């Protein structure tokens, strides 16, 4: 259990920073949804959907490629790090110059001809994020979780601070005295553009804090190593791009596939995106787990008990994810106040999206088979299959079910990918996962949620009483089964 505790401690450090940082960022959701209309929030959601796609393309999979080829014997002069850093820096410089050149036409094509600055601001954010990913990967590989976490939290704090400044303080100060110093830093015509500006400032601060890690560029560019890294990493681009399709395509398509006018479609997009934020606790845990688990899986692969440990990791991962699922769904009457009243008509998608994220996390665990056996191309085909399924289901279900169709498409995609990855893993890297126990926890958690929906009507209890009773049942069940199992293993 010692190695599991180590993984848990690393996940906790990443998780605490992510949860703390994202919680602060999460507080921006009520700020945005109470300050802007659903249609305006839909604009922001659309841009962040596009950003997700480019964040994968601009990194070329070299984050994972670095983990695979980094020098463990001589980390003080790691050619894999400098090679990846030089390549990503040059790619992103070229991307920014290209976007700046075509910005007028691109902005018009996206129906934002009156705000071409949105596209340019986002291009800068994307480039700085991509370049920063390689230094962050090195911090993870060196188990420098505290520095990693501190920079991430600083970025979020800056985002929150400037968002509050521009969206809450500046409008009131400008209204009281438009000729004061506030006119030098605030223009009311920018409006929701200040969401992008706050993000841009925070990204710039993050990049400055990572400058000490950029000195690794002096180790130069190894052409032969670059070819090996590129061959390994390119399938990761396909995997990452397919993942973004699965995660973000629905928000890009809703604007065009919903059967209303553009303004109403953006309103529906805003409602869906705000409710999507309520599944953030699951996303936070999966992100923190991924930060810790990816270098862990590579580092522990040559141990004799590696496969048993991987099986245990997945089981405890599912147990904790089901706890998060129940926490949000059972106490939804509390969580709903984090979004404005206009956005709460979409709350019924929250359980679907939480379950979709659970299967995404399971897929992250199961994906070790292609990463550890260098079959990244096969992993790419799995992700492509999921992407095709996402596209087809969104095209079919959005016109029929609205944004609820997107939620169901996300769940179907991630569940399908997890199943296919499990079956392929049994052939190429067999791990004795306790499938019955894992599925049992999932079914039990969903059953408790459905019981809550029924009991509220029959018993007419206070929602928090029902929620607490059902959560206690789940925790007692876990304690009973896992205590017996751990005791048996100890014997």
N, C-alpha and C positions, 0 to 999 in steps of 0.2 A: 504493500500500500504506500510505501515511501515515495515511489516515483509518481503515483497518482496525486499525492499531497503536493509534490513539487509542481506538477502541471496545474493543480488547483490554485496554488499560491501565485504562479505566474498569471493564470487567468484572472485571479482576483485583483492583481495589480493593474493589469490592463482593463479589467472590468470596472474597478472602482473609478479609474480615470475616465473611462468611457461613460459610465453611468453618471458620474458627477458632471462631466462636461456636457454629455448629451441631455442630462436633466436640465441643466441651465439653458441649453439650446432648445429643449422641449418647452421650456417656459415661454419661448418666443412664439410657439404655436398659438396660444391664446392672444398674445400681443398682435400677431398678424391677422388672426381670424376675427378679432374684435375691432381692429383698426381698418381692415380692408374688406371689400365685398368678396363673395365667393368667386366672381368673375376675375377680379384682380388677383386673388390668391391663385387662381387657375393659371395665370400668366407665369407666376413664379414657379409653380409646379411643372409647367411645360419646360421651362429653361433647365430646371434641375434634372428633368428626364433626359434631355439632350446631353447634359453634362455627364450623366452616367455612362453613356455610350462612348464619348470621347475620352473619358478617364481611363477606359480600358485600351482604346486604340493608341493613346499617346504613351502608354507604359510598355507596350509590346511584350507583356508577360515576363519582363526581365526581373521583376521582384521575386517570383518563384525561381527563375533561372539563376539568380544570385545565390539563393539558398542551396541550389543543387551543385554549383561549381565554386562556391567560396572556398578560400584557402583556410583550412583549420590548423595546418602546421605553421603557417606564417601569416597570421591575421594582421600583423603590422605592416605588411606590404602585399595586400590582397589585389591581385590583378583583375579578378572577376568583378570586384567592386568598382575599381576605376574604369574598367571597360564599359560596364553597364552605365555608369554615371555619365561618361562622355557621350555615349550613344543617345541616351535619353535627353540629355541637354541639347544636342544638335537637332534631334527630331523635333523637339518642342519649340526651339527657336524658329525652325523652318515653318512649323504649323502657325505660329503667331504671325509671322510675316505674310503668310498666305491669306489668313483670315483678314488681316488689315487691308490687304489688297482688294479682296472681293466683298468687303463688309457692306457697302451700299446695296449691292444686288442681293446679297444673302439676307440682309435685314428686310428688304422689300418682299422677298420670297416667303419669309416667315410671318408676313403681315405686321412687321414692326418697323416700317419705314420711318416713322416719326421718332423712334427710339433706337437708332443704330448703335448708340453707346452701350446698350444692353449686351449685344453680341461681343463687342470689343472687351468689355469688362469680364465677361465670362471666359473669353479666350485667355486672358491673362491669368485668371484664377485656375483654369484647367492646366496651363503650362507649369505654373508654380507648384501645383499639387502633384503633377506627374514627376517633376524633378525631385521634389521632396520625398517621394515614395522610396527611392533607393537609399538615402541616408536613414530613413525610418526602418527599412528592412535590415540594415546593418545593426542598428540598435537592438532590434529583436533577436538577430542571430547571436549577438554578444550578450544576450540576457540583461540588457540595460533597460529594463522595463520602467524603472523610476524616471529616467530622463525622457524616455519615449512618452510616458504618461504626462509628465510635467509640461512638455511642449504641446501636446494635444489639448490639455486643459487650458493652457494659456491662449491657444487659438480660439477656443470656445468662449473664454471670458472676454476676449477682445470683441468677438462677434456680438455677444450679448450686450456688452457695454455700449458699443457704437449703435447697435439697433435701438436700444432704449434712448440713446441720445438723439438720434435722427428722427425716430418715429413718435416718441412720447414728449421729450423735452423741447426740441426745436420748434415744432408747430405751435405750441403754446407760447413760447418766448417770442416767436416771429409775429404772432397775432397781437401780442401785447405791445411790442415795439419793433416794427419792421425796419427801422433805421438804425438799430443798435448793431453791435458786433456780430449778432447772430446772422445778419444778412451776408456776412463774409463766408460763412460755412454752410448756409442752408438756403435752398431754393425750393419753394413749395411745389413748383411744376414738376420736379423730379418724382415726387410721390413714392410709389412702391420701389422705384429704382434705388432707394436708400437701403433696401434689403440686400441688393447686390453690392453696393458700396461697402457696407459693413463687412460682408463676406470677403471682399477684395482686400480691405485693410488687414483683416485677421490672417488671411493667407500670406500676405506680405510679411507680417510679423513672424509667422511660423517659419518662413523661408530664412529670415535673418537669424533666427535662433538655431537653425540647422547649418549655418555657415561653417562652424568648426568641423563638421563632418565632410564638407566639400574639399578639404585639403587632401583627401584621398585621391583626388584627380591627378596629383603629381606622379602617381605610380604608372601612369600612361595607359595606352590602348593596345591590347594584345589582339592582333588580327585573327590568329588561329583560334584563340579562346573565344573570340566574338562569334566566329562561325559555329562553334559547338553550342554556345549559349543561344544563338539565334535559332538553330535547328531544334533545340529543346524547348525554347520559349514560345515560338510562333504558334504551336497548337494551344498554348495557354491563352493567347489572344483570342482564338476562336472560342475557347471555354469561357473566358471572361466576357467576351462580347455576347455570347449566347446567354450568359448569366444576367447581363444587363437587360437583354431583350425580355427575359423572363421576369425581371424585377421592375423594369421601368417602361416597357413598351406600351403597357395599358394606358399610362398617363399621356403618352405621346399620341395614341390613337383615339382616345375618347373625344378629343376636340373635333375630330373629323368623322367619326363613325356614329356618334349619338344622333338621333333623328330630330335635332332641333336646330335653331339658328346658332351662329358662332358664339354669341354672348351667353345663351343658355347652356350651350355645351361647355363653355369655360366655367360656368357656375357649377355644373355637375362635376366637372373635373376638380374644382376647388373643394367640393364636399367630399369626394372620394379621397383626395390627397390628405385632407385634414383628418379623416377617420383612419387612413392608413397610418398616420402618426401615432395612433393609440396602440399600435402593435410594436411600438418602438422598444419596449422592455425586452421582448424576445429578440429583436434585431440587435440590441446592445449586447446581450449575452452571447449571441452567435458571433458577433464581431470580436468581442474580447476573447472568446474561445479560439477563434481562428488565429488571432495574433499570437497566442501562446502555443496552440497545437501544431501549427505548420512547422516551425523549427523543431518542436519536440518530436513529431513523427519522424522527421529525417534523422535527428540525432540518436533516436532510440531504436532505429530499425535493425541494427546489427546485434541487439541483445537477444538472449535465448528465449526470454518470456515476452517478447515484443507483441506477438499476436494476442496473447491472453490479456495483456495490458490494454491493447486497442479495443478488445471486446468489452472490458470493464469500463473504459472511457465512454463508449457509446451508451451503455446502459445508464450510467450516472448522468450523462448529458441529457438523455430523454427524461429522466426523473425530474431534473431541475427545470427543463423546458415545460413540462406539464404543470409544474408548480406556477410558472409564470403565466401560462395559459389560463389557469384557474384564477390566479390573482386578478388578472385584467377582466376576464369575463364575469366572474362572480361579483366583483365590485365595480361593474361598469357604471352604476349609478353615481359613483364618485368620479371615475375617470372622465366621464362625459363632459364635465365642467371645464376640462382643459381645452375645449374648442367652443367657439361661439354657438349660440342657439340656432343660427341659420344653417349650421353644418351638421346638426345632430340627426338629421333624417337618414343619414347613411350609417348609423351605428351597427346595423345588422351585418355589415361586412367585416366587422372587427374579429369575431371568432373564426371566420373563414381565413382571414389573412394571418392570424396568429398560428393556426394550424398549418398554413402554407409555409410559414417561416420555420416551424418545427421540422417539417420534412426537408427544408433547405439545409438546416443544421445537420440532420441525419446524413444527407448527401455529402456534406463537407467531411464528416467522419468517414464515410464509406469510400471517398475518393482517394484514399491512400493507395489503393491498389494500382492505379495508373501512375501516380507520382513516384512511388517507391520502385516500380518496375520499369520506369522510363517509357511507359506506353501512353504518353501525353496525347498522341494523335488519336488513340482510341477514346480517351477521355473527351477529346474535342467532339467526336462523333456523338457521344452521349449528350453533351451539352447542346449540340446542333439539333438533335432530335427533340430535346426539350423546347428549344427556341421555335422550331417548326410547329410543335403542338401549341405553344403559346400564341403564335400568330394566327393559326387556324381557328382556335377556340375564341380568341378575341374578335376576329372577323365575323364569326358566326353568332356569338353570344351577346356582344355589345348592342347590336341593333334590337335584339329580342329582350335582353334582361338589363340593359343599361350598364352602369358601372358595377353592378353586382355580378354580371357576367365576367368582368375582368377579374374579380376576386376569385370566382370559381375556377377560372382558367389558370390563375397563379397556383392554386392548390393542386389542380390536376397535373400541372407541369412538374412541380417539385416532387410530388408523390411518385409520378412516373419515373423521373430521373433517379430517385432513391432506389426504386425497385430494380431498374436496369443496372445501376451501379452495383447493387448487392449481388445480382446474378453473375455479372462479369467478374466481380471480386472473388466469388467462390471458385472461379476457374483459374484466375491469374495470380491471386494472392489470398488464399483461403484464410479466413478468420472465423473462429467459432463464436459468432455473435449469438446471444440468447434471444432469438427472435420471438419466441412465445412470451417471454417476460417483458420484452420491450413493447410488443403490440398490446400486451395486457395492460401496461401502464397507460398507453395512449387511449385504449378503449375505456378504461376506468375513468380517466380524466374527462373525456368527452361525455360519458354517462352522467358524471356528477354535474357537469354544466347543463345538460338537458334536464336533469332533475331540478335544478334551480329554476329553470324556465317554467316548469310545471308546478312546483311547490308554491311559487309566489302567487299563483292564481288560486290554488286549492286552499292553502293554509292562511293566506292573507297575513303573513309575517312581515316584519320590517325587512327590507332587502339585505341589510348588513347582518342580521341575525341568521338568515338562511345561508348567506355567503360564508359566514364564519363557521357555521356548523358543517357545511360541505367541505370547506378547506381543512377543517380538523379531521374529517374522515379520511381525506386523501393523505395527510401527513401521518396519521396513525397507521394507515395501510402500508406506506413506505417504510415506516419504522419497524413494523412487524416483519415484513418480508426481508428487508435488507439486514436487519439485526441477526436474524436466523442464518442468513447466508454468510455474513461476515464471521459469525461465531463458528460455523461449520468449516470455513476456510482456515480460520486460526487453528482449529483442532487438527 
